[in-house]
């Protein structure tokens, strides 16, 4: 009987150690209340949260650029011509306008982001990667649904929405007709 108790205790200790190690390797998603201070472009905003202004990159999506030249090669089916670039430029401006019209400076939103090793996950330019939740919706998702953005990876949760926008030639996907 005593050896059974020792065996059960040993298995429990080993199993809990494995669980602890596994949990520490995963990122945790956190949400914070934040205030919009500036819309930089269609996929980047500045937010004030925890008494600090941070630049946020909308995770999982990419809108056409407004501050630098667009690369049609990033958008499947869009011609790598002057017309393709001009079309993307137009939709970059429209994506920025959509975000500005949907949100207001000073508006309270919820920022959802991955938290790894005690810090928010950041992209290659040092921006926090996050999702903005507002008006009972996801801003990231709304941009894809309306054709203002493409998904950023094959792991994006918005792949179905993107496929529908492409099929319907919504937003930037109307640039495919120029090919």
HUDA-V272980 format. One record per residue. RES is the residue in one small letter. PSI is psi in whole degrees, 0 to 359 (NA if undefined). Layout:
RES/PSI
RES/PSI
This chain:
x/317
x/321
x/329
x/318
x/319
x/318
x/314
x/317
x/317
x/314
x/318
x/315
x/314
x/315
x/318
x/327
x/319
x/318
x/316
x/316
x/317
x/314
x/321
x/340
x/347
x/152
x/153
x/139
x/131
x/155
x/143
x/146
x/138
x/166
x/134
x/127
x/331
x/142
x/115
x/312
x/194
x/334
x/15
x/129
x/156
x/133
x/147
x/116
x/146
x/40
x/34
x/136
x/127
x/145
x/129
x/130
x/122
x/118
x/138
x/357
x/166
x/121
x/157
x/151
x/154
x/340
x/344
x/171
x/140
x/148
x/102
x/337
x/338
x/349
x/102
x/132
x/354
x/128
x/137
x/60
x/174
x/322
x/319
x/316
x/315
x/320
x/315
x/322
x/315
x/315
x/335
x/316
x/318
x/323
x/316
x/316
x/320
x/313
x/318
x/321
x/327
x/331
x/159
x/144
x/135
x/352
x/139
x/134
x/178
x/130
x/125
x/128
x/161
x/140
x/114
x/136
x/39
x/6
x/153
x/144
x/135
x/151
x/188
x/339
x/16
x/5
x/144
x/133
x/120
x/174
x/134
x/123
x/124
x/152
x/44
x/32
x/173
x/124
x/319
x/310
x/317
x/322
x/321
x/314
x/317
x/359
x/16
x/346
x/156
x/161
x/153
x/340
x/168
x/354
x/3
x/139
x/359
x/21
x/318
x/319
x/320
x/317
x/319
x/316
x/320
x/312
x/325
x/0
x/40
x/142
x/229
x/338
x/349
x/343
x/343
x/333
x/348
x/352
x/NA
